[in-house]
Amino acid sequence: MPKVNINVPEHLEMQIAQLVDQGEFVNREEAIEELLSTGIRAFKTSGPMDEEDRFEDDGMMGHEDEYVF
């Protein structure tokens, strides 16, 4: 499986760690993989329909201040 390095805000890292601590995921790697997959599936079903509408409203594909997973 390819490896990817990303930087995330501290509040997201803390939320991921909390989900792992609560037993929602086995480890951090599984949590990030599942959360990214869920976000991509959600984007595909509710994302922009055509290229023209893609950045129209607020510049973040329909989310006001951050991406939501």
Secondary structure, DSSP 8 states (H G I E B T S, - for coil): ---------HHHHHHHHHHHHTTSSSSHHHHHHHHHHHHHHHHHHHS-SSGGGTTSSSSSTT-SSS---
